[in-house]
Amino acid sequence: MSTSIRPMNDFVFVLKESKERVSAGGIVLGEQEYDTGRVVAVGPGKLSKRGRRDSMWSLAPGQLIAFSPNGNWRQKVDGEDLTVIRRDSVIGIVEGVAA
């Protein structure tokens, strides 16, 4: 039996990509100030004091996003090592990159 987990509130599950950047000539350029990864699953949004769900900014599975390296943690789900972040850790959606 395969298990699956769905994020709650404003959590986002991300399959983190390598932080190491390499130039075309093979020179390691160092780490970026942010992490990148593919969105695996998105929660429905946090419930506000007025009973409404906060927007998840159109985040969707498969998108490549940039996010803060602080305040997230790793979780093994269905054999995959996922990074769990909150919506507010998302810096932006990376566009123009093939899935």
N, CA, C and O atoms as a GROMACS GRO file, in nm:
protein
  396
    1MET      N    1   0.084  -0.119   0.000
    1MET     CA    2   0.000   0.000   0.000
    1MET      C    3   0.088   0.125   0.000
    1MET      O    4   0.175   0.140   0.086
    2SER      N    5   0.066   0.211  -0.094
    2SER     CA    6   0.142   0.334  -0.105
    2SER      C    7   0.075   0.443  -0.023
    2SER      O    8  -0.047   0.461  -0.028
    3THR      N    9   0.155   0.515   0.052
    3THR     CA   10   0.101   0.626   0.129
    3THR      C   11   0.129   0.756   0.056
    3THR      O   12   0.222   0.764  -0.024
    4SER      N   13   0.050   0.855   0.083
    4SER     CA   14   0.079   0.988   0.031
    4SER      C   15   0.040   1.088   0.138
    4SER      O   16  -0.040   1.059   0.226
    5ILE      N   17   0.096   1.205   0.128
    5ILE     CA   18   0.070   1.308   0.226
    5ILE      C   19   0.037   1.437   0.152
    5ILE      O   20   0.100   1.471   0.052
    6ARG      N   21  -0.062   1.506   0.202
    6ARG     CA   22  -0.107   1.632   0.141
    6ARG      C   23  -0.077   1.743   0.240
    6ARG      O   24  -0.111   1.730   0.358
    7PRO      N   25  -0.014   1.852   0.196
    7PRO     CA   26   0.017   1.959   0.290
    7PRO      C   27  -0.109   2.030   0.338
    7PRO      O   28  -0.208   2.041   0.265
    8MET      N   29  -0.104   2.077   0.459
    8MET     CA   30  -0.215   2.151   0.518
    8MET      C   31  -0.178   2.300   0.526
    8MET      O   32  -0.062   2.337   0.510
    9ASN      N   33  -0.278   2.382   0.550
    9ASN     CA   34  -0.262   2.526   0.568
    9ASN      C   35  -0.177   2.588   0.459
    9ASN      O   36  -0.205   2.570   0.340
   10ASP      N   37  -0.071   2.661   0.497
   10ASP     CA   38   0.010   2.732   0.398
   10ASP      C   39   0.145   2.663   0.372
   10ASP      O   40   0.243   2.728   0.337
   11PHE      N   41   0.147   2.530   0.390
   11PHE     CA   42   0.270   2.455   0.363
   11PHE      C   43   0.280   2.418   0.216
   11PHE      O   44   0.180   2.395   0.149
   12VAL      N   45   0.405   2.411   0.167
   12VAL     CA   46   0.434   2.374   0.029
   12VAL      C   47   0.543   2.267   0.034
   12VAL      O   48   0.644   2.284   0.103
   13PHE      N   49   0.524   2.157  -0.039
   13PHE     CA   50   0.627   2.053  -0.049
   13PHE      C   51   0.706   2.078  -0.177
   13PHE      O   52   0.648   2.095  -0.284
   14VAL      N   53   0.838   2.079  -0.165
   14VAL     CA   54   0.926   2.112  -0.276
   14VAL      C   55   1.033   2.005  -0.290
   14VAL      O   56   1.088   1.959  -0.191
   15LEU      N   57   1.062   1.967  -0.413
   15LEU     CA   58   1.175   1.879  -0.443
   15LEU      C   59   1.291   1.972  -0.476
   15LEU      O   60   1.300   2.027  -0.585
   16LYS      N   61   1.380   1.989  -0.378
   16LYS     CA   62   1.487   2.087  -0.386
   16LYS      C   63   1.589   2.049  -0.493
   16LYS      O   64   1.623   1.932  -0.509
   17GLU      N   65   1.637   2.150  -0.567
   17GLU     CA   66   1.740   2.129  -0.667
   17GLU      C   67   1.875   2.164  -0.606
   17GLU      O   68   1.882   2.229  -0.502
   18SER      N   69   1.980   2.121  -0.671
   18SER     CA   70   2.116   2.145  -0.624
   18SER      C   71   2.144   2.294  -0.616
   18SER      O   72   2.105   2.370  -0.704
   19LYS      N   73   2.213   2.335  -0.509
   19LYS     CA   74   2.249   2.476  -0.493
   19LYS      C   75   2.379   2.509  -0.564
   19LYS      O   76   2.409   2.626  -0.587
   20GLU      N   77   2.456   2.408  -0.598
   20GLU     CA   78   2.586   2.433  -0.660
   20GLU      C   79   2.570   2.478  -0.804
   20GLU      O   80   2.506   2.408  -0.884
   21ARG      N   81   2.625   2.591  -0.837
   21ARG     CA   82   2.617   2.642  -0.973
   21ARG      C   83   2.752   2.620  -1.042
   21ARG      O   84   2.857   2.644  -0.982
   22VAL      N   85   2.747   2.575  -1.167
   22VAL     CA   86   2.869   2.547  -1.241
   22VAL      C   87   2.862   2.624  -1.374
   22VAL      O   88   2.760   2.624  -1.442
   23SER      N   89   2.974   2.689  -1.409
   23SER     CA   90   2.979   2.762  -1.535
   23SER      C   91   2.989   2.664  -1.651
   23SER      O   92   3.007   2.544  -1.630
   24ALA      N   93   2.976   2.714  -1.773
   24ALA     CA   94   2.985   2.630  -1.892
   24ALA      C   95   3.121   2.561  -1.900
   24ALA      O   96   3.131   2.453  -1.958
   25GLY      N   97   3.223   2.622  -1.844
   25GLY     CA   98   3.357   2.564  -1.846
   25GLY      C   99   3.385   2.468  -1.731
   25GLY      O  100   3.494   2.414  -1.720
   26GLY      N  101   3.284   2.446  -1.644
   26GLY     CA  102   3.298   2.351  -1.534
   26GLY      C  103   3.348   2.411  -1.404
   26GLY      O  104   3.383   2.337  -1.312
   27ILE      N  105   3.353   2.544  -1.394
   27ILE     CA  106   3.399   2.609  -1.272
   27ILE      C  107   3.283   2.623  -1.176
   27ILE      O  108   3.176   2.672  -1.213
   28VAL      N  109   3.303   2.579  -1.050
   28VAL     CA  110   3.199   2.591  -0.948
   28VAL      C  111   3.191   2.737  -0.905
   28VAL      O  112   3.291   2.795  -0.862
   29LEU      N  113   3.072   2.796  -0.917
   29LEU     CA  114   3.051   2.938  -0.890
   29LEU      C  115   3.009   2.969  -0.748
   29LEU      O  116   3.004   3.086  -0.710
   30GLY      N  117   2.978   2.868  -0.669
   30GLY     CA  118   2.936   2.891  -0.531
   30GLY      C  119   2.786   2.885  -0.515
   30GLY      O  120   2.712   2.864  -0.611
   31GLU      N  121   2.742   2.904  -0.391
   31GLU     CA  122   2.600   2.893  -0.360
   31GLU      C  123   2.527   3.024  -0.385
   31GLU      O  124   2.587   3.132  -0.379
   32GLN      N  125   2.397   3.014  -0.413
   32GLN     CA  126   2.311   3.130  -0.432
   32GLN      C  127   2.258   3.175  -0.296
   32GLN      O  128   2.271   3.104  -0.196
   33GLU      N  129   2.200   3.292  -0.293
   33GLU     CA  130   2.141   3.344  -0.170
   33GLU      C  131   2.004   3.282  -0.142
   33GLU      O  132   1.945   3.306  -0.036
   34TYR      N  133   1.954   3.203  -0.236
   34TYR     CA  134   1.823   3.140  -0.221
   34TYR      C  135   1.831   2.998  -0.276
   34TYR      O  136   1.924   2.963  -0.348
   35ASP      N  137   1.733   2.917  -0.241
   35ASP     CA  138   1.724   2.780  -0.291
   35ASP      C  139   1.621   2.776  -0.404
   35ASP      O  140   1.534   2.863  -0.413
   36THR      N  141   1.631   2.675  -0.489
   36THR     CA  142   1.530   2.653  -0.592
   36THR      C  143   1.481   2.510  -0.584
   36THR      O  144   1.551   2.422  -0.535
   37GLY      N  145   1.360   2.487  -0.634
   37GLY     CA  146   1.305   2.353  -0.635
   37GLY      C  147   1.172   2.348  -0.708
   37GLY      O  148   1.111   2.451  -0.736
   38ARG      N  149   1.128   2.226  -0.737
   38ARG     CA  150   1.001   2.203  -0.804
   38ARG      C  151   0.892   2.180  -0.699
   38ARG      O  152   0.910   2.102  -0.605
   39VAL      N  153   0.780   2.247  -0.716
   39VAL     CA  154   0.666   2.230  -0.626
   39VAL      C  155   0.608   2.090  -0.649
   39VAL      O  156   0.580   2.053  -0.763
   40VAL      N  157   0.589   2.014  -0.542
   40VAL     CA  158   0.530   1.881  -0.549
   40VAL      C  159   0.383   1.888  -0.507
   40VAL      O  160   0.298   1.826  -0.570
   41ALA      N  161   0.354   1.962  -0.401
   41ALA     CA  162   0.216   1.975  -0.351
   41ALA      C  163   0.202   2.107  -0.277
   41ALA      O  164   0.297   2.159  -0.220
   42VAL      N  165   0.079   2.160  -0.279
   42VAL     CA  166   0.050   2.290  -0.216
   42VAL      C  167  -0.072   2.274  -0.126
   42VAL      O  168  -0.172   2.215  -0.166
   43GLY      N  169  -0.063   2.328  -0.004
   43GLY     CA  170  -0.177   2.326   0.086
   43GLY      C  171  -0.284   2.424   0.040
   43GLY      O  172  -0.260   2.503  -0.050
   44PRO      N  173  -0.401   2.419   0.101
   44PRO     CA  174  -0.514   2.503   0.059
   44PRO      C  175  -0.501   2.650   0.102
   44PRO      O  176  -0.575   2.734   0.053
   45GLY      N  177  -0.410   2.679   0.192
   45GLY     CA  178  -0.394   2.816   0.244
   45GLY      C  179  -0.435   2.820   0.390
   45GLY      O  180  -0.519   2.742   0.434
   46LYS      N  181  -0.376   2.911   0.462
   46LYS     CA  182  -0.404   2.925   0.605
   46LYS      C  183  -0.541   2.988   0.625
   46LYS      O  184  -0.580   3.077   0.550
   47LEU      N  185  -0.612   2.943   0.724
   47LEU     CA  186  -0.745   2.997   0.756
   47LEU      C  187  -0.727   3.126   0.837
   47LEU      O  188  -0.666   3.124   0.944
   48SER      N  189  -0.781   3.237   0.786
   48SER     CA  190  -0.768   3.366   0.855
   48SER      C  191  -0.863   3.373   0.974
   48SER      O  192  -0.949   3.286   0.992
   49LYS      N  193  -0.848   3.478   1.054
   49LYS     CA  194  -0.935   3.498   1.170
   49LYS      C  195  -1.080   3.520   1.128
   49LYS      O  196  -1.172   3.499   1.208
   50ARG      N  197  -1.100   3.563   1.004
   50ARG     CA  198  -1.235   3.586   0.952
   50ARG      C  199  -1.294   3.463   0.885
   50ARG      O  200  -1.404   3.468   0.831
   51GLY      N  201  -1.221   3.352   0.889
   51GLY     CA  202  -1.273   3.228   0.833
   51GLY      C  203  -1.250   3.209   0.684
   51GLY      O  204  -1.310   3.121   0.622
   52ARG      N  205  -1.164   3.290   0.626
   52ARG     CA  206  -1.133   3.278   0.483
   52ARG      C  207  -0.993   3.218   0.466
   52ARG      O  208  -0.906   3.234   0.551
   53ARG      N  209  -0.974   3.150   0.353
   53ARG     CA  210  -0.843   3.093   0.322
   53ARG      C  211  -0.755   3.199   0.256
   53ARG      O  212  -0.798   3.268   0.164
   54ASP      N  213  -0.632   3.211   0.304
   54ASP     CA  214  -0.535   3.301   0.240
   54ASP      C  215  -0.495   3.244   0.105
   54ASP      O  216  -0.492   3.122   0.086
   55SER      N  217  -0.465   3.331   0.012
   55SER     CA  218  -0.423   3.290  -0.122
   55SER      C  219  -0.288   3.218  -0.117
   55SER      O  220  -0.201   3.252  -0.038
   56MET      N  221  -0.274   3.119  -0.202
   56MET     CA  222  -0.146   3.049  -0.215
   56MET      C  223  -0.071   3.099  -0.338
   56MET      O  224   0.018   3.031  -0.388
   57TRP      N  225  -0.106   3.218  -0.388
   57TRP     CA  226  -0.036   3.287  -0.496
   57TRP      C  227  -0.025   3.206  -0.624
   57TRP      O  228   0.074   3.216  -0.696
   58SER      N  229  -0.123   3.126  -0.653
   58SER     CA  230  -0.126   3.045  -0.777
   58SER      C  231  -0.011   2.946  -0.785
   58SER      O  232   0.028   2.906  -0.895
   59LEU      N  233   0.042   2.905  -0.672
   59LEU     CA  234   0.145   2.801  -0.672
   59LEU      C  235   0.081   2.670  -0.715
   59LEU      O  236  -0.030   2.638  -0.674
   60ALA      N  237   0.153   2.594  -0.799
   60ALA     CA  238   0.098   2.470  -0.852
   60ALA      C  239   0.210   2.367  -0.867
   60ALA      O  240   0.325   2.404  -0.892
   61PRO      N  241   0.177   2.239  -0.854
   61PRO     CA  242   0.277   2.135  -0.874
   61PRO      C  243   0.345   2.148  -1.010
   61PRO      O  244   0.281   2.177  -1.111
   62GLY      N  245   0.477   2.126  -1.009
   62GLY     CA  246   0.555   2.133  -1.132
   62GLY      C  247   0.626   2.265  -1.152
   62GLY      O  248   0.720   2.273  -1.232
   63GLN      N  249   0.583   2.371  -1.083
   63GLN     CA  250   0.648   2.501  -1.099
   63GLN      C  251   0.786   2.501  -1.033
   63GLN      O  252   0.806   2.439  -0.929
   64LEU      N  253   0.879   2.571  -1.096
   64LEU     CA  254   1.011   2.592  -1.037
   64LEU      C  255   1.003   2.722  -0.958
   64LEU      O  256   0.967   2.826  -1.013
   65ILE      N  257   1.038   2.716  -0.830
   65ILE     CA  258   1.029   2.834  -0.745
   65ILE      C  259   1.164   2.862  -0.679
   65ILE      O  260   1.248   2.773  -0.666
   66ALA      N  261   1.182   2.986  -0.639
   66ALA     CA  262   1.296   3.028  -0.556
   66ALA      C  263   1.239   3.051  -0.417
   66ALA      O  264   1.132   3.109  -0.402
   67PHE      N  265   1.312   3.005  -0.314
   67PHE     CA  266   1.262   3.022  -0.178
   67PHE      C  267   1.377   3.045  -0.081
   67PHE      O  268   1.492   3.009  -0.109
   68SER      N  269   1.345   3.104   0.031
   68SER     CA  270   1.443   3.134   0.135
   68SER      C  271   1.499   3.003   0.192
   68SER      O  272   1.423   2.909   0.217
   69PRO      N  273   1.630   2.996   0.214
   69PRO     CA  274   1.688   2.875   0.271
   69PRO      C  275   1.664   2.863   0.421
   69PRO      O  276   1.697   2.760   0.480
   70ASN      N  277   1.607   2.965   0.484
   70ASN     CA  278   1.585   2.965   0.629
   70ASN      C  279   1.444   2.918   0.664
   70ASN      O  280   1.349   2.945   0.590
   71GLY      N  281   1.431   2.849   0.775
   71GLY     CA  282   1.300   2.813   0.827
   71GLY      C  283   1.229   2.699   0.757
   71GLY      O  284   1.108   2.685   0.772
   72ASN      N  285   1.301   2.618   0.682
   72ASN     CA  286   1.236   2.502   0.619
   72ASN      C  287   1.299   2.375   0.673
   72ASN      O  288   1.403   2.380   0.738
   73TRP      N  289   1.238   2.263   0.646
   73TRP     CA  290   1.293   2.136   0.691
   73TRP      C  291   1.270   2.029   0.587
   73TRP      O  292   1.189   2.045   0.496
   74ARG      N  293   1.343   1.919   0.602
   74ARG     CA  294   1.333   1.808   0.507
   74ARG      C  295   1.248   1.698   0.566
   74ARG      O  296   1.251   1.672   0.686
   75GLN      N  297   1.173   1.633   0.478
   75GLN     CA  298   1.085   1.524   0.519
   75GLN      C  299   1.085   1.417   0.410
   75GLN      O  300   1.072   1.450   0.292
   76LYS      N  301   1.100   1.293   0.448
   76LYS     CA  302   1.095   1.184   0.351
   76LYS      C  303   0.949   1.142   0.333
   76LYS      O  304   0.883   1.103   0.429
   77VAL      N  305   0.899   1.151   0.208
   77VAL     CA  306   0.761   1.116   0.176
   77VAL      C  307   0.764   1.025   0.054
   77VAL      O  308   0.819   1.062  -0.050
   78ASP      N  309   0.704   0.907   0.065
   78ASP     CA  310   0.700   0.811  -0.046
   78ASP      C  311   0.838   0.789  -0.106
   78ASP      O  312   0.851   0.777  -0.228
   79GLY      N  313   0.941   0.783  -0.022
   79GLY     CA  314   1.077   0.757  -0.069
   79GLY      C  315   1.148   0.878  -0.126
   79GLY      O  316   1.265   0.868  -0.165
   80GLU      N  317   1.082   0.993  -0.133
   80GLU     CA  318   1.145   1.115  -0.184
   80GLU      C  319   1.181   1.207  -0.069
   80GLU      O  320   1.106   1.219   0.028
   81ASP      N  321   1.295   1.271  -0.080
   81ASP     CA  322   1.341   1.364   0.021
   81ASP      C  323   1.289   1.503  -0.014
   81ASP      O  324   1.348   1.573  -0.097
   82LEU      N  325   1.178   1.544   0.048
   82LEU     CA  326   1.114   1.671   0.016
   82LEU      C  327   1.153   1.779   0.116
   82LEU      O  328   1.186   1.749   0.231
   83THR      N  329   1.150   1.904   0.072
   83THR     CA  330   1.169   2.018   0.158
   83THR      C  331   1.031   2.078   0.186
   83THR      O  332   0.953   2.098   0.093
   84VAL      N  333   1.002   2.105   0.311
   84VAL     CA  334   0.873   2.162   0.351
   84VAL      C  335   0.896   2.308   0.385
   84VAL      O  336   0.978   2.342   0.470
   85ILE      N  337   0.822   2.396   0.316
   85ILE     CA  338   0.834   2.540   0.340
   85ILE      C  339   0.695   2.599   0.361
   85ILE      O  340   0.594   2.535   0.333
   86ARG      N  341   0.692   2.720   0.412
   86ARG     CA  342   0.566   2.795   0.423
   86ARG      C  343   0.554   2.888   0.303
   86ARG      O  344   0.654   2.925   0.241
   87ARG      N  345   0.433   2.926   0.271
   87ARG     CA  346   0.407   3.014   0.157
   87ARG      C  347   0.492   3.140   0.163
   87ARG      O  348   0.542   3.185   0.060
   88ASP      N  349   0.510   3.198   0.281
   88ASP     CA  350   0.585   3.322   0.295
   88ASP      C  351   0.734   3.306   0.268
   88ASP      O  352   0.805   3.406   0.256
   89SER      N  353   0.784   3.183   0.258
   89SER     CA  354   0.925   3.160   0.225
   89SER      C  355   0.950   3.166   0.075
   89SER      O  356   1.065   3.173   0.031
   90VAL      N  357   0.843   3.163  -0.005
   90VAL     CA  358   0.857   3.168  -0.151
   90VAL      C  359   0.898   3.308  -0.192
   90VAL      O  360   0.830   3.406  -0.160
   91ILE      N  361   1.010   3.317  -0.265
   91ILE     CA  362   1.060   3.446  -0.314
   91ILE      C  363   0.998   3.476  -0.450
   91ILE      O  364   0.964   3.591  -0.479
   92GLY      N  365   0.985   3.373  -0.534
   92GLY     CA  366   0.928   3.395  -0.666
   92GLY      C  367   0.917   3.266  -0.746
   92GLY      O  368   0.970   3.162  -0.707
   93ILE      N  369   0.848   3.276  -0.858
   93ILE     CA  370   0.834   3.164  -0.951
   93ILE      C  371   0.935   3.186  -1.063
   93ILE      O  372   0.938   3.293  -1.124
   94VAL      N  373   1.019   3.085  -1.090
   94VAL     CA  374   1.120   3.096  -1.194
   94VAL      C  375   1.053   3.063  -1.327
   94VAL      O  376   0.998   2.954  -1.344
   95GLU      N  377   1.057   3.156  -1.420
   95GLU     CA  378   0.991   3.137  -1.549
   95GLU      C  379   1.095   3.119  -1.659
   95GLU      O  380   1.210   3.160  -1.645
   96GLY      N  381   1.052   3.057  -1.769
   96GLY     CA  382   1.140   3.039  -1.883
   96GLY      C  383   1.233   2.920  -1.870
   96GLY      O  384   1.331   2.909  -1.945
   97VAL      N  385   1.203   2.828  -1.776
   97VAL     CA  386   1.284   2.707  -1.757
   97VAL      C  387   1.194   2.588  -1.784
   97VAL      O  388   1.083   2.580  -1.730
   98ALA      N  389   1.240   2.494  -1.867
   98ALA     CA  390   1.161   2.375  -1.900
   98ALA      C  391   1.141   2.289  -1.778
   98ALA      O  392   1.229   2.281  -1.692
   99ALA      N  393   1.024   2.224  -1.768
   99ALA     CA  394   0.991   2.138  -1.653
   99ALA      C  395   1.067   2.009  -1.656
   99ALA      O  396   1.051   1.926  -1.568
   0.00000   0.00000   0.00000
